[in-house]
Amino acid sequence: MAVGHSLEVISDTGATSPLYTADQIAAEQLAIDVLGLPETHAIWATLREQLRDDMAMQKPDGPLTLERSLTLWATFLTIRECAGDVARPKIIWGVENSAHQWGGINFPGSGVAGDNPDNIYRSSFINGISSYEVRGVRPAHAPTQFSIEVTRGGPGFFLLSPQTPGTPDLGDQVALFSDRDLIVDADGRFTVTLDTKPANGRINHIQIELGPQAVNFRDSLSDWSARPHQLDIIRTDGPAAGPQLTRDEIIRRTLIDMPAFTLFWALFKNHWLGTPAVNTLPQAVPRDGGWGFLAGGHFDLADDEAILVTTIPAGARYTGVQVTNPWMMANDGALAFTSRNMSQVTPNAQGEVTYVISKRDVGAPNWIDTTGLRQGIVIFRWQQTAANTQAHTLLRDFRIVKVADIGNLLPPDTPWVSVEQRADELARRTASYHLRLQ
């Protein structure tokens, strides 16, 4: 038996992206419809009251960014619910903080927490009482890193271990399978099996658990012209499938799950990484499954202040930094320098990268734009690092400085960026980001 959703790439706008499928367009349209429901706005009214005393609401930028955050959480949840039939699994792109237009719709974006614009996040939902296969094609211009992570939980709920200074992730991981272990054929094709049995000699196998789980696919792009993997999932064995999920049932589940789901993610930032003090950056910590390192913290800057931070790539195949709003939600990375990866920075002679994080562009080559925000969260990532990488070696310097002093704090040979050069850089950034839609 093979029950699934065969991949259908649609092309009414000429798009050939593996992300542009009939399932994707249907999910995004339903998410837009949910945004307009009076029930959604009634839930949001209650949530605003519940979040009134949250730490993010105590500074001006928290209230200013709450509405967009509510929108992104609601669209993300709806898209997840659209993929919630474990007997007929489908893979849907659930996290995309940048708005886009395709398939005849204007999608406002979707997100969850600390969403990296270098990552393409897709998910499917399964249950360990069945067996599944993920079938894929590795593109010729492949991402820097590709991983399949199985986590406990369903579309509308997550499981969270207690947050500590050393736990950047949820702690709900069942298995992690990366492209370091992926075996593909001469055409780049592969099949990954998922069931509760050990591999017993099978290649490309992930052992899952009984119960509801998510299968999360992550394409990490150091080069935004790289293509995401083409992916499909089918159920190969299991109990008889029940009735298909209807549109009304998906909406019903979305509205039921929305209050708790939104509060979960609105509050996640409060204890993330053990709640380090504002304007500090503790040393990096390892990710669940050992696939990289992460560092981060909250910032609160005066109008005349900036963050000056130097990182050490340490041989990682991927490094990146980004800023988010106070709710840990990313602003539109296609339209501003809210992030930079290793292909978008100018290192010094030693290979180190010094970032300037500020509201105002002073012409520093590695400027990160807070998009007018004084309060927010900054996140640093290192992926596919060497096996002997030590977390304490990845950060060299973190300071709050006066914007007026930056010219004297950076080396004399700094290649300063003119207004015209920055405008050209931003235009190229926007164009390259949107390649993932084409």
PyMOL commands that set and color helices and strands:
alter all, ss='L'
color gray80, all
select helices_A, chain A and resi 22-35+38-50+55-58+61-82+247-274+391-393+403-409+419-437
alter helices_A, ss='H'
color red, helices_A
select strands_A, chain A and resi 3-4+92-95+100-102+105-107+119-127+131-137+145-154+157-158+173-178+189-195+205-207+212-220+230-237+285-286+292-300+305-311+318-324+339-341+353-358+367-369+375-383+395-402
alter strands_A, ss='S'
color yellow, strands_A
deselect
rebuild
show_as cartoon
